[in-house]
Amino acid sequence: MRENLHRFFRAARGAGVDVSPAESIDAMRAVAQVGISDRAVLRDALLLTLAKSQDEKLALGDCFDLFFSQPEPRQEQPEAAGEDDAAQGEDQPPSAGSASEAGEGQPSQGLGPLAQMLLSQDRNAIAAAIASASGAASLSDIRYSTQRGIFSSRILDAMGLQRLRDDLDQLTATNPSLAERLRAALDALREAVRDTVSQGLALYAREEAENLRNEILRNAPLARIERRQVAEMRALIRQIARRLRERYSKPRKRQRRGHLDVRRTLRRNAAWGGVPFLTAWKRKHRDRPKIVALCDVSGSVAQVSDFFLLLIHSLHEVVDDVRSFAFSSHLIEVSEILETKSPEEAMSEIMSKVGFGSSDYGASLVDFEKEFMSALTPQTTVIVLGDARSNNLDPRADILRRISERSKRLVWLNPEGRLAWGFGDSEMPRYATFCSVVRQCATAQQLERAVSDIVATYQ
């Protein structure tokens, strides 16, 4: 059962449930207390110890039902069963010897274990043998549907298929009726093994399939994401944000506490013989980090800005102060909208107010200078996401220069390819003069790297 639980934890992780080593230990202790005889109690114990949200509870319940649903081999009845077979008790399956006697009277003592098991039609023994062979064949390593045949063959080989074939050849010559029964039982066994492999694929291939799908999404152009992929991309952006929070939150906590000052600690505790009852810490002053994000939400880059704003506001645990602004032909602050509403509701409201218009960078920079320039301090990092295409209107690069002078850094993330910068109505070369960092940011992977580099400077 211990090995089965380890495989179940692996399947649960593939289903999207985070199972830490400590949680797996708690779950195994709970199982040791409640036992495994009552399937409902076992299910409740695992859900209580592993699920941390309603979504995880549902996913874990489905995973449990699939994991512990053991496919049973089809039971084949012989065409010419003797009356003695029908008279046997329900609690005692017919033996291999009696099964052979139903044929032409040839003994079955010389048959291999698998042949005798199949002829006895002992479902429990067959199911246990399939489970044991699945472990020997490392079924939990299955990742792709094309591997079904390989793992089915491995399981059958581990059960003794080669010896069974020899037995079939022998019985075909000496007892054709019994050979036919054994051949039918083998077909049922193959079907049960295929069901077991399909079950393993459903359990263990989820994580690999999700990783492959995420890798494709990470490198797909954000501006060309299909409508059906928007929800998946938003989930991926949330994963990126969670990963960045985990990466950078702990160092910030250590930095707030500082490093132990050994000399001051020893002096302070001299009265207690140097036992450090009172500690002293070296603290390095750090400016309070602030981010101001200006996002172009005009028609050409609206979808990219959607994901960018979602990522920025998911990082509130890393950066203390984030203010976000959206613009096309004019600029508004959207911080409160993003913080108080769901992503779908927030983007719908932002787009209804300022989105999908023709971009006018000059007018939007004028709006920012008039109303929000006071938000900039020497500790502020300003991030602009946009293609810098101003429809041949005045770009007001002078305002961008003043923004750069008032802030710590000015970072421009452009969703267009570098070869397009400076052509047509693109003002990117002129704006780049006043930027600390200019980067292409067309995919989720590039977006993650850019934001990671920005946040890392605060650590």
PABAMI-687016 format. One record per residue (C-alpha): residue number from 1; x negated, y negated, z negated. Coordinates in nm, 3 decimals, m for minus. Layout:
REM PABAMI-687016
<base NUM, <X, Y, Z>>
...
//
This chain:
REM PABAMI-687016
<base 1, <0.000, 0.000, 0.000>>
<base 2, <m0.292, m0.234, m0.066>>
<base 3, <m0.402, m0.205, 0.297>>
<base 4, <m0.045, m0.259, 0.415>>
<base 5, <m0.022, m0.578, 0.209>>
<base 6, <m0.346, m0.709, 0.358>>
<base 7, <m0.202, m0.650, 0.705>>
<base 8, <0.123, m0.818, 0.600>>
<base 9, <m0.067, m1.127, 0.482>>
<base 10, <m0.241, m1.140, 0.820>>
<base 11, <0.093, m1.113, 1.000>>
<base 12, <0.239, m1.386, 0.776>>
<base 13, <m0.044, m1.622, 0.868>>
<base 14, <0.027, m1.552, 1.232>>
<base 15, <0.392, m1.644, 1.170>>
<base 16, <0.282, m1.986, 1.045>>
<base 17, <0.281, m1.923, 0.668>>
<base 18, <m0.032, m2.045, 0.492>>
<base 19, <m0.145, m1.762, 0.263>>
<base 20, <m0.450, m1.850, 0.056>>
<base 21, <m0.665, m1.587, m0.119>>
<base 22, <m0.525, m1.696, m0.456>>
<base 23, <m0.167, m1.662, m0.329>>
<base 24, <m0.239, m1.318, m0.186>>
<base 25, <m0.375, m1.209, m0.526>>
<base 26, <m0.061, m1.340, m0.698>>
<base 27, <0.155, m1.154, m0.446>>
<base 28, <m0.032, m0.826, m0.502>>
<base 29, <0.006, m0.865, m0.879>>
<base 30, <0.379, m0.924, m0.833>>
<base 31, <0.409, m0.614, m0.614>>
<base 32, <0.223, m0.412, m0.877>>
<base 33, <0.487, m0.519, m1.131>>
<base 34, <0.801, m0.462, m0.924>>
<base 35, <0.680, m0.158, m0.727>>
<base 36, <0.760, m0.068, m0.368>>
<base 37, <1.055, 0.167, m0.407>>
<base 38, <1.320, m0.106, m0.380>>
<base 39, <1.275, m0.284, m0.046>>
<base 40, <1.500, m0.579, m0.143>>
<base 41, <1.307, m0.644, m0.466>>
<base 42, <0.976, m0.618, m0.281>>
<base 43, <1.098, m0.870, m0.024>>
<base 44, <1.209, m1.116, m0.293>>
<base 45, <0.878, m1.081, m0.478>>
<base 46, <0.673, m1.160, m0.167>>
<base 47, <0.894, m1.455, m0.070>>
<base 48, <0.876, m1.602, m0.420>>
<base 49, <0.497, m1.579, m0.441>>
<base 50, <0.407, m1.682, m0.085>>
<base 51, <0.672, m1.918, 0.056>>
<base 52, <0.626, m2.285, m0.030>>
<base 53, <0.910, m2.436, 0.172>>
<base 54, <1.243, m2.334, 0.321>>
<base 55, <1.088, m2.302, 0.667>>
<base 56, <0.814, m2.075, 0.533>>
<base 57, <1.076, m1.871, 0.347>>
<base 58, <1.269, m1.809, 0.669>>
<base 59, <0.953, m1.728, 0.866>>
<base 60, <0.827, m1.496, 0.592>>
<base 61, <1.161, m1.317, 0.568>>
<base 62, <1.164, m1.249, 0.943>>
<base 63, <0.802, m1.134, 0.923>>
<base 64, <0.884, m0.896, 0.635>>
<base 65, <1.182, m0.745, 0.816>>
<base 66, <0.972, m0.686, 1.127>>
<base 67, <0.665, m0.559, 0.942>>
<base 68, <0.849, m0.304, 0.729>>
<base 69, <1.087, m0.182, 0.999>>
<base 70, <0.919, 0.144, 1.090>>
<base 71, <1.017, 0.279, 1.434>>
<base 72, <1.144, 0.636, 1.404>>
<base 73, <1.082, 0.901, 1.667>>
<base 74, <1.386, 1.026, 1.854>>
<base 75, <1.502, 1.361, 1.718>>
<base 76, <1.530, 1.624, 1.988>>
<base 77, <1.762, 1.920, 1.934>>
<base 78, <1.672, 2.246, 2.109>>
<base 79, <1.917, 2.358, 2.373>>
<base 80, <1.931, 2.713, 2.242>>
<base 81, <1.917, 2.674, 1.868>>
<base 82, <1.966, 2.988, 1.664>>
<base 83, <2.238, 3.021, 1.408>>
<base 84, <1.975, 3.043, 1.135>>
<base 85, <1.863, 2.685, 1.216>>
<base 86, <2.217, 2.552, 1.170>>
<base 87, <2.247, 2.733, 0.838>>
<base 88, <1.941, 2.564, 0.687>>
<base 89, <2.002, 2.306, 0.416>>
<base 90, <2.006, 1.934, 0.501>>
<base 91, <1.734, 1.861, 0.248>>
<base 92, <1.488, 2.108, 0.401>>
<base 93, <1.388, 2.059, 0.766>>
<base 94, <1.323, 2.369, 0.974>>
<base 95, <0.968, 2.495, 0.961>>
<base 96, <0.740, 2.542, 1.256>>
<base 97, <0.773, 2.918, 1.219>>
<base 98, <1.152, 2.912, 1.235>>
<base 99, <1.132, 2.669, 1.524>>
<base 100, <0.921, 2.913, 1.718>>
<base 101, <1.157, 3.195, 1.634>>
<base 102, <1.428, 2.997, 1.809>>
<base 103, <1.227, 3.050, 2.123>>
<base 104, <1.109, 3.390, 2.237>>
<base 105, <0.969, 3.503, 1.909>>
<base 106, <0.611, 3.392, 1.964>>
<base 107, <0.430, 3.288, 1.643>>
<base 108, <0.320, 2.921, 1.599>>
<base 109, <0.047, 2.978, 1.340>>
<base 110, <m0.217, 2.906, 1.603>>
<base 111, <m0.076, 2.563, 1.691>>
<base 112, <m0.244, 2.242, 1.579>>
<base 113, <m0.109, 2.016, 1.301>>
<base 114, <0.053, 1.768, 1.541>>
<base 115, <0.234, 2.042, 1.733>>
<base 116, <0.366, 2.197, 1.413>>
<base 117, <0.475, 1.857, 1.285>>
<base 118, <0.665, 1.779, 1.605>>
<base 119, <0.832, 2.119, 1.616>>
<base 120, <0.940, 2.086, 1.253>>
<base 121, <1.099, 1.748, 1.336>>
<base 122, <0.994, 1.607, 0.999>>
<base 123, <1.063, 1.238, 1.056>>
<base 124, <0.892, 1.120, 0.740>>
<base 125, <0.575, 1.311, 0.819>>
<base 126, <0.572, 1.184, 1.179>>
<base 127, <0.628, 0.823, 1.068>>
<base 128, <0.349, 0.854, 0.810>>
<base 129, <0.117, 1.002, 1.074>>
<base 130, <0.192, 0.716, 1.314>>
<base 131, <0.124, 0.460, 1.041>>
<base 132, <m0.204, 0.628, 0.947>>
<base 133, <m0.313, 0.652, 1.311>>
<base 134, <m0.220, 0.285, 1.365>>
<base 135, <m0.457, 0.189, 1.086>>
<base 136, <m0.732, 0.410, 1.230>>
<base 137, <m0.678, 0.251, 1.572>>
<base 138, <m0.696, m0.104, 1.419>>
<base 139, <m0.355, m0.203, 1.556>>
<base 140, <m0.380, m0.532, 1.365>>
<base 141, <m0.647, m0.638, 1.619>>
<base 142, <m0.399, m0.641, 1.908>>
<base 143, <m0.373, m0.985, 2.067>>
<base 144, <m0.232, m0.959, 2.420>>
<base 145, <0.057, m0.771, 2.583>>
<base 146, <m0.187, m0.616, 2.830>>
<base 147, <m0.340, m0.420, 2.540>>
<base 148, <m0.027, m0.215, 2.472>>
<base 149, <m0.145, 0.084, 2.675>>
<base 150, <m0.490, 0.081, 2.517>>
<base 151, <m0.358, 0.083, 2.159>>
<base 152, <m0.089, 0.340, 2.238>>
<base 153, <m0.360, 0.575, 2.369>>
<base 154, <m0.578, 0.510, 2.064>>
<base 155, <m0.296, 0.594, 1.824>>
<base 156, <m0.203, 0.913, 2.008>>
<base 157, <m0.568, 1.020, 2.023>>
<base 158, <m0.602, 0.959, 1.648>>
<base 159, <m0.298, 1.180, 1.590>>
<base 160, <m0.454, 1.470, 1.784>>
<base 161, <m0.313, 1.437, 2.135>>
<base 162, <m0.593, 1.639, 2.294>>
<base 163, <m0.524, 1.942, 2.070>>
<base 164, <m0.154, 1.904, 2.144>>
<base 165, <m0.221, 1.923, 2.516>>
<base 166, <m0.414, 2.246, 2.464>>
<base 167, <m0.123, 2.384, 2.263>>
<base 168, <0.117, 2.291, 2.542>>
<base 169, <m0.095, 2.473, 2.798>>
<base 170, <m0.099, 2.780, 2.573>>
<base 171, <0.276, 2.775, 2.508>>
<base 172, <0.357, 2.719, 2.873>>
<base 173, <0.198, 3.055, 2.949>>
<base 174, <0.330, 3.246, 2.646>>
<base 175, <0.654, 3.073, 2.537>>
<base 176, <0.804, 2.839, 2.801>>
<base 177, <1.111, 2.760, 2.591>>
<base 178, <0.904, 2.644, 2.293>>
<base 179, <0.674, 2.455, 2.527>>
<base 180, <0.974, 2.266, 2.664>>
<base 181, <1.082, 2.173, 2.311>>
<base 182, <0.732, 2.055, 2.226>>
<base 183, <0.714, 1.853, 2.549>>
<base 184, <1.043, 1.679, 2.463>>
<base 185, <0.916, 1.606, 2.110>>
<base 186, <0.597, 1.459, 2.260>>
<base 187, <0.805, 1.225, 2.480>>
<base 188, <0.989, 1.109, 2.166>>
<base 189, <0.655, 1.057, 1.991>>
<base 190, <0.523, 0.847, 2.280>>
<base 191, <0.833, 0.629, 2.259>>
<base 192, <0.789, 0.583, 1.884>>
<base 193, <0.423, 0.491, 1.932>>
<base 194, <0.517, 0.238, 2.201>>
<base 195, <0.769, 0.083, 1.960>>
<base 196, <0.502, 0.067, 1.691>>
<base 197, <0.259, m0.107, 1.927>>
<base 198, <0.529, m0.353, 2.035>>
<base 199, <0.596, m0.424, 1.669>>
<base 200, <0.225, m0.481, 1.611>>
<base 201, <0.207, m0.715, 1.909>>
<base 202, <0.499, m0.919, 1.774>>
<base 203, <0.333, m0.940, 1.432>>
<base 204, <m0.034, m0.991, 1.504>>
<base 205, <m0.042, m1.166, 1.843>>
<base 206, <0.154, m1.472, 1.731>>
<base 207, <m0.148, m1.653, 1.592>>
<base 208, <m0.358, m1.588, 1.902>>
<base 209, <m0.075, m1.694, 2.133>>
<base 210, <m0.019, m2.010, 1.930>>
<base 211, <m0.391, m2.091, 1.931>>
<base 212, <m0.404, m2.046, 2.308>>
<base 213, <m0.095, m2.261, 2.357>>
<base 214, <m0.236, m2.531, 2.128>>
<base 215, <m0.570, m2.525, 2.308>>
<base 216, <m0.393, m2.584, 2.639>>
<base 217, <m0.188, m2.866, 2.485>>
<base 218, <m0.495, m3.022, 2.324>>
<base 219, <m0.655, m3.064, 2.664>>
<base 220, <m0.340, m3.160, 2.857>>
<base 221, <m0.297, m3.529, 2.957>>
<base 222, <m0.059, m3.683, 2.704>>
<base 223, <0.103, m3.901, 2.969>>
<base 224, <0.206, m3.596, 3.171>>
<base 225, <0.347, m3.377, 2.893>>
<base 226, <0.675, m3.221, 3.003>>
<base 227, <0.990, m3.293, 2.806>>
<base 228, <1.009, m2.934, 2.680>>
<base 229, <0.655, m2.967, 2.540>>
<base 230, <0.711, m3.289, 2.345>>
<base 231, <0.821, m3.110, 2.027>>
<base 232, <0.522, m2.874, 2.048>>
<base 233, <0.285, m3.167, 2.099>>
<base 234, <0.430, m3.349, 1.799>>
<base 235, <0.376, m3.037, 1.589>>
<base 236, <0.018, m3.021, 1.718>>
<base 237, <m0.039, m3.387, 1.629>>
<base 238, <0.086, m3.316, 1.275>>
<base 239, <m0.162, m3.027, 1.251>>
<base 240, <m0.442, m3.260, 1.363>>
<base 241, <m0.337, m3.516, 1.102>>
<base 242, <m0.329, m3.251, 0.828>>
<base 243, <m0.674, m3.128, 0.931>>
<base 244, <m0.814, m3.482, 0.917>>
<base 245, <m0.657, m3.541, 0.576>>
<base 246, <m0.812, m3.222, 0.439>>
<base 247, <m1.149, m3.312, 0.588>>
<base 248, <m1.172, m3.665, 0.453>>
<base 249, <m0.955, m3.685, 0.140>>
<base 250, <m1.191, m3.489, m0.088>>
<base 251, <m1.503, m3.697, m0.017>>
<base 252, <m1.304, m4.010, m0.092>>
<base 253, <m1.204, m3.871, m0.431>>
<base 254, <m1.566, m3.795, m0.516>>
<base 255, <m1.669, m4.141, m0.407>>
<base 256, <m1.404, m4.305, m0.627>>
<base 257, <m1.540, m4.113, m0.923>>
<base 258, <m1.904, m4.173, m0.832>>
<base 259, <m2.216, m3.968, m0.914>>
<base 260, <m2.329, m3.872, m1.262>>
<base 261, <m2.583, m4.115, m1.410>>
<base 262, <m2.801, m3.875, m1.607>>
<base 263, <m3.014, m4.132, m1.795>>
<base 264, <m2.720, m4.343, m1.910>>
<base 265, <m2.527, m4.029, m2.008>>
<base 266, <m2.818, m3.902, m2.226>>
<base 267, <m2.863, m4.242, m2.393>>
<base 268, <m2.491, m4.271, m2.461>>
<base 269, <m2.482, m3.927, m2.626>>
<base 270, <m2.803, m3.952, m2.832>>
<base 271, <m2.600, m3.942, m3.154>>
<base 272, <m2.473, m3.594, m3.064>>
<base 273, <m2.811, m3.449, m2.979>>
<base 274, <m2.770, m3.511, m2.610>>
<base 275, <m2.447, m3.313, m2.576>>
<base 276, <m2.260, m3.507, m2.302>>
<base 277, <m1.934, m3.587, m2.475>>
<base 278, <m1.932, m3.925, m2.298>>
<base 279, <m2.031, m3.941, m1.930>>
<base 280, <m2.157, m4.234, m1.727>>
<base 281, <m2.113, m4.257, m1.350>>
<base 282, <m2.291, m4.441, m1.074>>
<base 283, <m2.031, m4.616, m0.867>>
<base 284, <m2.101, m4.757, m0.526>>
<base 285, <m1.873, m5.040, m0.424>>
<base 286, <m1.678, m4.975, m0.109>>
<base 287, <m1.451, m5.212, 0.073>>
<base 288, <m1.089, m5.110, 0.075>>
<base 289, <m1.030, m4.969, 0.424>>
<base 290, <m0.759, m5.118, 0.642>>
<base 291, <m0.640, m5.029, 0.989>>
<base 292, <m0.437, m5.244, 1.223>>
<base 293, <m0.311, m5.057, 1.529>>
<base 294, <m0.181, m5.236, 1.840>>
<base 295, <m0.001, m4.996, 2.072>>
<base 296, <0.110, m5.060, 2.426>>
<base 297, <0.452, m4.896, 2.467>>
<base 298, <0.523, m5.010, 2.821>>
<base 299, <0.653, m4.751, 3.065>>
<base 300, <0.313, m4.631, 3.184>>
<base 301, <0.173, m4.537, 2.839>>
<base 302, <0.481, m4.507, 2.616>>
<base 303, <0.446, m4.133, 2.555>>
<base 304, <0.078, m4.161, 2.461>>
<base 305, <0.164, m4.435, 2.211>>
<base 306, <0.431, m4.211, 2.061>>
<base 307, <0.173, m3.949, 1.967>>
<base 308, <m0.084, m4.209, 1.863>>
<base 309, <0.151, m4.385, 1.620>>
<base 310, <0.257, m4.050, 1.476>>
<base 311, <m0.107, m3.958, 1.412>>
<base 312, <m0.202, m4.294, 1.261>>
<base 313, <0.086, m4.295, 1.015>>
<base 314, <0.025, m3.934, 0.918>>
<base 315, <m0.314, m4.040, 0.782>>
<base 316, <m0.185, m4.257, 0.499>>
<base 317, <m0.355, m4.030, 0.245>>
<base 318, <m0.692, m4.103, 0.404>>
<base 319, <m0.666, m4.473, 0.484>>
<base 320, <m0.510, m4.689, 0.214>>
<base 321, <m0.363, m4.964, 0.432>>
<base 322, <m0.224, m4.909, 0.783>>
<base 323, <m0.020, m5.161, 0.978>>
<base 324, <0.110, m5.078, 1.323>>
<base 325, <0.236, m5.300, 1.603>>
<base 326, <0.399, m5.215, 1.935>>
<base 327, <0.417, m5.431, 2.245>>
<base 328, <0.497, m5.444, 2.612>>
<base 329, <0.592, m5.799, 2.714>>
<base 330, <0.597, m5.913, 2.348>>
<base 331, <0.475, m5.772, 2.016>>
<base 332, <0.656, m5.660, 1.698>>
<base 333, <0.546, m5.486, 1.377>>
<base 334, <0.672, m5.126, 1.350>>
<base 335, <0.507, m5.011, 1.025>>
<base 336, <0.829, m4.992, 0.825>>
<base 337, <1.014, m4.812, 1.104>>
<base 338, <0.749, m4.542, 1.128>>
<base 339, <0.722, m4.494, 0.752>>
<base 340, <1.094, m4.471, 0.675>>
<base 341, <1.234, m4.278, 0.971>>
<base 342, <1.172, m3.951, 1.145>>
<base 343, <0.945, m3.959, 1.451>>
<base 344, <1.239, m3.918, 1.689>>
<base 345, <1.444, m4.193, 1.525>>
<base 346, <1.143, m4.423, 1.491>>
<base 347, <1.037, m4.396, 1.854>>
<base 348, <1.395, m4.438, 1.973>>
<base 349, <1.430, m4.761, 1.774>>
<base 350, <1.087, m4.892, 1.880>>
<base 351, <1.159, m4.824, 2.246>>
<base 352, <1.499, m4.989, 2.225>>
<base 353, <1.336, m5.304, 2.085>>
<base 354, <1.018, m5.338, 2.285>>
<base 355, <0.949, m5.028, 2.493>>
<base 356, <0.947, m4.945, 2.863>>
<base 357, <0.898, m5.305, 2.972>>
<base 358, <0.630, m5.450, 3.197>>
<base 359, <0.311, m5.496, 2.999>>
<base 360, <0.191, m5.850, 2.928>>
<base 361, <m0.122, m5.829, 2.716>>
<base 362, <m0.170, m6.204, 2.707>>
<base 363, <0.178, m6.281, 2.567>>
<base 364, <0.149, m5.994, 2.316>>
<base 365, <m0.189, m6.121, 2.192>>
<base 366, <m0.036, m6.466, 2.153>>
<base 367, <0.242, m6.317, 1.938>>
<base 368, <m0.012, m6.139, 1.721>>
<base 369, <m0.225, m6.452, 1.674>>
<base 370, <0.075, m6.664, 1.576>>
<base 371, <0.234, m6.426, 1.325>>
<base 372, <m0.014, m6.162, 1.208>>
<base 373, <m0.368, m6.297, 1.237>>
<base 374, <m0.379, m6.331, 0.858>>
<base 375, <m0.361, m5.950, 0.832>>
<base 376, <m0.721, m5.928, 0.956>>
<base 377, <m1.007, m5.926, 0.706>>
<base 378, <m1.375, m5.833, 0.726>>
<base 379, <m1.269, m5.485, 0.610>>
<base 380, <m1.015, m5.429, 0.889>>
<base 381, <m1.062, m5.193, 1.181>>
<base 382, <m0.842, m5.297, 1.472>>
<base 383, <m0.743, m5.019, 1.712>>
<base 384, <m0.586, m5.105, 2.046>>
<base 385, <m0.428, m4.828, 2.249>>
<base 386, <m0.343, m4.928, 2.603>>
<base 387, <m0.443, m4.919, 2.968>>
<base 388, <m0.532, m5.293, 2.972>>
<base 389, <m0.313, m5.351, 3.279>>
<base 390, <m0.148, m5.691, 3.245>>
<base 391, <0.029, m5.713, 3.582>>
<base 392, <m0.209, m5.989, 3.701>>
<base 393, <m0.097, m6.219, 3.418>>
<base 394, <m0.336, m6.418, 3.195>>
<base 395, <m0.505, m6.151, 2.975>>
<base 396, <m0.598, m6.406, 2.701>>
<base 397, <m0.931, m6.239, 2.633>>
<base 398, <m1.015, m6.540, 2.414>>
<base 399, <m0.763, m6.420, 2.154>>
<base 400, <m0.915, m6.073, 2.159>>
<base 401, <m1.253, m6.234, 2.096>>
<base 402, <m1.114, m6.411, 1.786>>
<base 403, <m0.958, m6.084, 1.666>>
<base 404, <m1.297, m5.918, 1.702>>
<base 405, <m1.469, m6.195, 1.508>>
<base 406, <m1.224, m6.177, 1.216>>
<base 407, <m1.230, m5.797, 1.178>>
<base 408, <m1.492, m5.538, 1.092>>
<base 409, <m1.456, m5.346, 1.417>>
<base 410, <m1.245, m5.355, 1.731>>
<base 411, <m1.184, m5.014, 1.890>>
<base 412, <m1.011, m4.977, 2.225>>
<base 413, <m0.864, m4.640, 2.324>>
<base 414, <m0.767, m4.624, 2.690>>
<base 415, <m0.551, m4.334, 2.817>>
<base 416, <m0.670, m4.392, 3.175>>
<base 417, <m0.977, m4.235, 3.326>>
<base 418, <m1.291, m4.449, 3.330>>
<base 419, <m1.298, m4.456, 3.710>>
<base 420, <m0.974, m4.660, 3.706>>
<base 421, <m1.104, m4.929, 3.470>>
<base 422, <m1.148, m5.263, 3.643>>
<base 423, <m0.947, m5.175, 3.954>>
<base 424, <m0.617, m5.335, 4.047>>
<base 425, <m0.473, m5.531, 3.755>>
<base 426, <m0.694, m5.357, 3.494>>
<base 427, <m0.864, m5.604, 3.258>>
<base 428, <m1.060, m5.334, 3.077>>
<base 429, <m1.411, m5.465, 3.166>>
<base 430, <m1.323, m5.811, 3.034>>
<base 431, <m1.168, m5.679, 2.713>>
<base 432, <m1.455, m5.432, 2.658>>
<base 433, <m1.695, m5.724, 2.611>>
<base 434, <m1.542, m5.796, 2.267>>
<base 435, <m1.494, m5.435, 2.153>>
<base 436, <m1.719, m5.242, 1.917>>
<base 437, <m1.610, m4.909, 2.070>>
<base 438, <m1.435, m4.831, 2.397>>
<base 439, <m1.328, m4.472, 2.461>>
<base 440, <m1.112, m4.278, 2.698>>
<base 441, <m0.825, m4.117, 2.506>>
<base 442, <m0.604, m3.923, 2.746>>
<base 443, <m0.563, m3.592, 2.558>>
<base 444, <m0.484, m3.482, 2.204>>
<base 445, <m0.840, m3.356, 2.163>>
<base 446, <m0.986, m3.694, 2.262>>
<base 447, <m0.735, m3.866, 2.033>>
<base 448, <m0.837, m3.646, 1.741>>
<base 449, <m1.207, m3.713, 1.797>>
<base 450, <m1.152, m4.088, 1.824>>
<base 451, <m0.944, m4.115, 1.507>>
<base 452, <m1.180, m3.878, 1.324>>
<base 453, <m1.477, m4.099, 1.409>>
<base 454, <m1.287, m4.407, 1.291>>
<base 455, <m1.182, m4.254, 0.959>>
<base 456, <m1.528, m4.107, 0.900>>
<base 457, <m1.677, m4.456, 0.875>>
<base 458, <m1.479, m4.512, 0.553>>
<base 459, <m1.627, m4.210, 0.376>>
//
